[in-house]
């Protein structure tokens, strides 16, 4: 989530997998809000883009 509670789309970063290997990912993070518009959580989708980055 951005600094003002907005969604973040296609943020590329590196994560470490369970096996210890680095994984290139593209993240999309969307805010989850209650009826009053208060931020209560976030939904995150991570796509492994390692193959694309290595090509």
C-alpha positions in Angstrom: 0.0 0.0 0.0 1.3 3.4 -0.9 1.9 6.1 1.7 -1.6 7.4 1.4 -3.4 4.0 1.3 -3.6 3.8 -2.4 -3.0 0.6 -4.5 0.4 -0.3 -5.8 0.6 -1.9 -9.2 3.5 -3.9 -10.8 6.1 -3.1 -8.2 9.1 -5.2 -9.1 11.3 -6.5 -6.2 13.3 -9.5 -5.1 12.1 -12.0 -2.5 13.7 -15.0 -1.0 11.9 -18.3 -1.6 11.5 -21.1 1.0 14.6 -22.8 -0.5 16.7 -19.7 0.0 16.9 -18.7 -3.7 16.2 -15.2 -4.8 12.9 -14.8 -6.8 12.1 -11.7 -8.9 8.5 -10.8 -8.3 6.0 -8.2 -9.5 3.7 -7.1 -6.7 0.2 -5.7 -6.9 -1.1 -4.5 -3.5 -4.7 -3.3 -3.0 -6.2 -1.7 0.1 -9.1 -3.4 1.9 -11.4 -0.9 3.5 -14.4 -1.1 5.8 -17.8 0.6 5.2 -16.5 3.8 6.6 -13.5 3.8 4.3 -11.0 3.0 7.0 -8.0 0.9 5.9 -8.4 -2.6 7.5 -6.0 -4.7 5.5 -4.4 -5.3 2.1 -4.7 -7.9 -0.7 -1.3 -8.8 -2.2 -0.7 -10.7 -5.5 2.9 -11.7 -6.4 3.8 -12.9 -9.8 7.1 -14.7 -10.3 8.9 -12.9 -13.1 12.3 -14.5 -12.6 12.2 -16.2 -16.0 11.3 -13.0 -17.8 14.1 -11.1 -16.1 16.7 -13.7 -17.0 15.6 -13.9 -20.7 
